[in-house]
Amino acid sequence: MQKFISFQLGLKYTALLPLEYVTELFQMSVADILPVPQVPSCVLGIYNWREEMLWLVDFNALTGFSSLMKSETLLTPMTIVVQAQGQVIGLVVQQVKDIEVLNIKQLKPPEVGLFNPELLPFLQGYFVGDNNEIIASIAPEAIIQAPLWQANPK
């Protein structure tokens, strides 16, 4: 059994991050984000987190869903601070749902056609929920290693 933090992805999907990679969750104001020029559109900018520079990524935009910054319903986004391979990044999501405890043996490998092509590189696999809901399991290392960081300082 493994613990995951679940959050809203797009309009109708649920995604999971292994809890062991989550350092902190917090609400933030979009006004507190310092935009950075010449970065991919999914990179919102930097945020002063514990007196350190934290890069913020719109996880919806990164994974092929509609950007959170274009949503009229977004009041105060949630940031999930993820730490992997000695790097820290802030994933901005619409809503954090809950902590889930799931049997990792029930994790199915990612399938082409089931998910956005942009989401596939970040998938560890997926679970099938109680109502046959597809729940995406995200690999934090894949986000840290994403090609978008190669052109930008961390």
Secondary structure, 3 states (H helix, E strand, C coil): CEEEEEEEECCCEEEEEEHHHEEEEEECCHHHCECCCCCCCCEEEEEEECCEEEEEEEHHHHCCCCCHHHCCCCCCCEEEEEEECCEEEEEEECCEEEEEEECHHHCECCCECCECCCCHHHEEEEEECCCCCEEEEECHHHHHCCHHHCCCCC
